[in-house]
Amino acid sequence: MKQSLFTLLFTAMSFHSSLMATEDLAPRTITVSGEAEVRVAPDQVLVTLGVETRHKDLSEVKRMNDQRVREIISALTSMGVANKDVQTDYLNLQPEYEQSSWQRTFVGYVQKNTIVVTLRDISKFDPLISSALRAGAEYIHGIDFRSSELRKHRDEARSLAMKAAKEKAIALASELGEKVGKPRLIQEGPGGYWSSYGGWWNRGYQNMSQNVVQDASAMRASDDAPVAPGALSIRANVTITFALEP
């Protein structure tokens, strides 16, 4: 009985000592997050124009559409847009029918085409839209303002976010008489960009394109719809775990 009691007491003391040693080895850390925002003016705009033609004759509807597209491209290039910055992006040709309660009647064919223009001089945006409308564009499917230097601005935002996180860690630790050591873990959180024209856009970091984009919904083309590009806001978020010095 005495031997069993001694063994039990020894085991309990060993477990308590092991637990204290584990606690002593546990790292003392502080985890904080930092955010930053960089606002930049867009320097490019991607415009997607729409053309739509209808005719009962298949060859005629194609001829009309091709002619309209050629006239629009000619108008764009006459404004100094390079050939490499103009491309047709989508083509759809299908028959149309009118449906009544007892039969379906063939109306004709409709052909839809889109033209994507990369404008590298935003000051020409309004004249370009007007010229495209006069040449026969019927729809504006998209207006995407961009920054061609996303990587530079994104790196700047990330650097500022990390600096903010470190300053926060130092401030919090000093309130408790602690001193911040080296970082033990760095994680980049969800970021994104915001524009005064397109609103807030979230993003997955790996899936973000090389350009920041702000988008306009598709709309019927009109000379009475001025567009102000505003500013793009590129944001970064990081979470860092710092060691606390002994």
C-alpha positions as CSV (number, residue, x, y, z in Angstrom):
1,M,0.0,0.0,0.0
2,K,2.8,2.4,0.9
3,Q,4.6,1.5,-2.3
4,S,1.5,2.2,-4.4
5,L,1.0,5.6,-2.7
6,F,4.6,6.5,-3.3
7,T,4.4,5.6,-6.9
8,L,1.2,7.7,-7.4
9,L,2.7,10.7,-5.7
10,F,5.9,10.4,-7.8
11,T,3.8,10.2,-11.0
12,A,1.8,13.3,-10.0
13,M,4.9,15.3,-9.3
14,S,6.5,14.3,-12.6
15,F,3.3,15.3,-14.5
16,H,3.2,18.7,-12.8
17,S,6.9,19.3,-13.5
18,S,6.4,18.3,-17.2
19,L,3.4,20.7,-17.4
20,M,5.4,23.5,-16.0
21,A,8.2,22.8,-18.4
22,T,5.8,22.8,-21.3
23,E,4.4,26.2,-20.2
24,D,7.9,27.6,-19.9
25,L,8.7,26.5,-23.5
26,A,5.5,27.9,-25.0
27,P,6.3,31.0,-27.1
28,R,5.1,34.4,-25.9
29,T,3.6,36.1,-28.8
30,I,1.3,38.9,-29.9
31,T,-0.8,38.8,-33.1
32,V,-2.1,42.0,-34.8
33,S,-3.5,43.0,-38.1
34,G,-2.6,46.0,-40.3
35,E,-4.5,47.6,-43.2
36,A,-3.5,50.2,-45.7
37,E,-5.0,52.0,-48.7
38,V,-3.3,53.6,-51.7
39,R,-5.4,55.8,-53.9
40,V,-4.3,56.3,-57.6
41,A,-5.7,57.8,-60.7
42,P,-6.5,55.4,-63.5
43,D,-4.4,55.7,-66.6
44,Q,-6.2,53.4,-69.0
45,V,-9.8,52.5,-69.9
46,L,-11.2,49.4,-71.5
47,V,-14.4,50.1,-73.5
48,T,-16.6,47.3,-74.8
49,L,-19.0,48.4,-77.6
50,G,-21.9,46.5,-79.0
51,V,-23.2,46.3,-82.6
52,E,-26.6,44.6,-83.5
53,T,-28.1,44.1,-86.9
54,R,-31.3,42.4,-88.1
55,H,-32.5,41.3,-91.6
56,K,-34.5,38.5,-93.0
57,D,-31.7,37.5,-95.4
58,L,-28.8,35.8,-93.8
59,S,-26.1,37.1,-96.1
60,E,-27.5,40.7,-95.7
61,V,-27.5,40.7,-91.9
62,K,-23.9,39.5,-92.0
63,R,-22.9,42.2,-94.6
64,M,-24.6,44.9,-92.5
65,N,-22.9,43.9,-89.3
66,D,-19.5,43.6,-90.9
67,Q,-19.9,47.0,-92.5
68,R,-20.9,48.6,-89.2
69,V,-17.9,47.0,-87.4
70,R,-15.5,48.2,-90.1
71,E,-16.8,51.8,-89.8
72,I,-16.5,51.8,-86.0
73,I,-12.9,50.4,-86.1
74,S,-12.0,53.0,-88.7
75,A,-13.4,55.8,-86.5
76,L,-11.4,54.5,-83.5
77,T,-8.1,54.2,-85.4
78,S,-8.6,57.7,-86.9
79,M,-8.5,58.9,-83.3
80,G,-5.0,57.4,-82.8
81,V,-6.0,54.1,-81.2
82,A,-3.5,51.5,-82.3
83,N,-4.7,48.4,-84.2
84,K,-3.4,46.2,-81.4
85,D,-5.7,47.9,-79.0
86,V,-8.9,47.2,-81.0
87,Q,-10.4,43.8,-81.3
88,T,-13.7,42.0,-81.9
89,D,-14.5,39.9,-78.9
90,Y,-17.8,38.2,-79.3
91,L,-20.0,37.2,-82.3
92,N,-23.5,35.7,-82.2
93,L,-25.8,35.0,-85.1
94,Q,-29.2,33.4,-84.7
95,P,-32.7,33.3,-86.1
96,E,-35.5,35.2,-84.4
97,Y,-39.1,34.0,-84.2
98,E,-42.4,35.4,-83.0
99,Q,-44.3,33.0,-80.8
100,S,-48.1,33.0,-80.8
101,S,-50.4,30.6,-79.1
102,W,-50.7,28.3,-82.1
103,Q,-47.5,28.8,-84.1
104,R,-44.0,30.2,-84.3
105,T,-43.3,32.6,-87.1
106,F,-39.8,33.3,-88.5
107,V,-38.9,37.0,-88.3
108,G,-35.4,37.2,-89.5
109,Y,-31.8,36.9,-88.3
110,V,-30.0,38.9,-85.7
111,Q,-26.2,39.3,-85.5
112,K,-24.5,40.7,-82.4
113,N,-20.9,41.7,-82.2
114,T,-18.7,43.4,-79.6
115,I,-15.6,45.5,-80.1
116,V,-13.1,45.9,-77.2
117,V,-11.0,49.0,-77.2
118,T,-8.0,49.7,-74.9
119,L,-7.6,53.5,-74.6
120,R,-4.3,54.5,-73.1
121,D,-5.0,58.2,-73.1
122,I,-8.0,58.8,-70.8
123,S,-8.3,62.4,-72.0
124,K,-9.7,61.0,-75.3
125,F,-12.4,59.0,-73.6
126,D,-15.4,61.2,-74.3
127,P,-14.4,62.0,-77.9
128,L,-13.8,58.3,-78.5
129,I,-17.3,57.3,-77.2
130,S,-18.9,60.0,-79.4
131,S,-17.0,58.9,-82.4
132,A,-18.0,55.3,-81.9
133,L,-21.6,56.2,-81.5
134,R,-21.6,58.2,-84.7
135,A,-20.0,55.3,-86.5
136,G,-22.8,52.9,-85.6
137,A,-22.1,51.5,-82.1
138,E,-25.4,50.8,-80.3
139,Y,-24.4,49.5,-76.9
140,I,-21.7,50.2,-74.3
141,H,-21.3,46.8,-72.6
142,G,-18.5,47.8,-70.3
143,I,-16.3,50.7,-69.1
144,D,-13.3,49.5,-67.2
145,F,-10.9,52.1,-65.7
146,R,-7.6,50.6,-64.9
147,S,-4.1,51.2,-63.5
148,S,-1.3,49.9,-65.5
149,E,1.0,49.9,-62.5
150,L,-1.0,47.7,-60.2
151,R,2.0,45.7,-58.9
152,K,3.8,48.9,-57.8
153,H,0.7,50.2,-56.0
154,R,-0.2,46.8,-54.5
155,D,3.4,46.4,-53.1
156,E,3.2,49.9,-51.7
157,A,-0.1,49.1,-50.0
158,R,1.2,45.8,-48.6
159,S,4.3,47.5,-47.2
160,L,2.2,50.2,-45.5
161,A,-0.1,47.5,-44.0
162,M,2.9,45.6,-42.6
163,K,4.3,48.8,-41.1
164,A,0.9,49.6,-39.5
165,A,0.8,46.1,-38.0
166,K,4.2,46.5,-36.5
167,E,3.4,49.9,-35.0
168,K,0.2,48.5,-33.5
169,A,2.1,45.5,-32.0
170,I,4.6,47.8,-30.4
171,A,1.9,50.1,-29.0
172,L,-0.1,47.3,-27.5
173,A,2.9,45.5,-26.0
174,S,4.3,48.7,-24.5
175,E,1.0,49.2,-22.6
176,L,1.8,45.9,-20.7
177,G,5.5,46.6,-20.3
178,E,6.5,44.1,-23.0
179,K,8.8,44.5,-26.0
180,V,8.2,43.2,-29.5
181,G,10.7,40.8,-31.0
182,K,11.0,39.2,-34.5
183,P,7.9,38.2,-36.5
184,R,7.0,34.5,-36.3
185,L,4.2,34.3,-38.8
186,I,3.0,36.6,-41.6
187,Q,-0.3,36.2,-43.4
188,E,-1.9,38.3,-46.1
189,G,-5.6,38.7,-45.7
190,P,-8.3,39.6,-48.2
191,G,-7.8,42.9,-49.9
192,G,-9.3,44.5,-52.9
193,Y,-9.9,47.9,-54.5
194,W,-12.6,50.5,-54.5
195,S,-13.4,53.1,-57.1
196,S,-15.8,56.1,-57.0
197,Y,-17.3,54.9,-60.2
198,G,-17.6,51.1,-59.7
199,G,-17.8,50.7,-56.0
200,W,-16.0,48.1,-53.8
201,W,-14.4,45.1,-55.4
202,N,-13.2,42.1,-53.3
203,R,-10.5,39.9,-54.7
204,G,-8.7,36.6,-54.1
205,Y,-5.0,37.6,-54.3
206,Q,-3.9,34.8,-56.6
207,N,-6.8,35.4,-59.0
208,M,-6.4,39.2,-59.3
209,S,-5.5,40.4,-62.7
210,Q,-2.4,42.5,-63.4
211,N,-4.6,45.5,-63.8
212,V,-7.0,47.1,-61.3
213,V,-10.4,47.4,-63.0
214,Q,-13.5,49.4,-62.2
215,D,-16.5,48.3,-64.1
216,A,-19.7,49.9,-65.5
217,S,-22.8,47.9,-66.2
218,A,-23.9,47.4,-69.7
219,M,-26.0,50.3,-71.0
220,R,-27.6,51.6,-74.1
221,A,-25.1,53.9,-75.9
222,S,-25.8,57.6,-75.4
223,D,-23.9,60.8,-75.9
224,D,-25.6,62.1,-72.7
225,A,-23.9,59.8,-70.3
226,P,-20.6,61.4,-69.2
227,V,-18.3,59.2,-67.1
228,A,-15.9,60.4,-64.4
229,P,-13.1,57.9,-63.7
230,G,-12.5,59.2,-60.2
231,A,-9.8,57.3,-58.2
232,L,-8.9,53.7,-57.7
233,S,-8.4,52.6,-54.1
234,I,-6.0,49.7,-53.7
235,R,-6.1,48.1,-50.3
236,A,-4.0,45.5,-48.5
237,N,-4.5,43.6,-45.2
238,V,-1.9,41.5,-43.3
239,T,-1.9,39.6,-40.0
240,I,1.5,39.2,-38.2
241,T,2.4,37.3,-35.1
242,F,5.4,38.8,-33.3
243,A,7.4,37.1,-30.5
244,L,7.6,39.0,-27.2
245,E,11.2,39.3,-25.9
246,P,12.0,37.7,-22.6
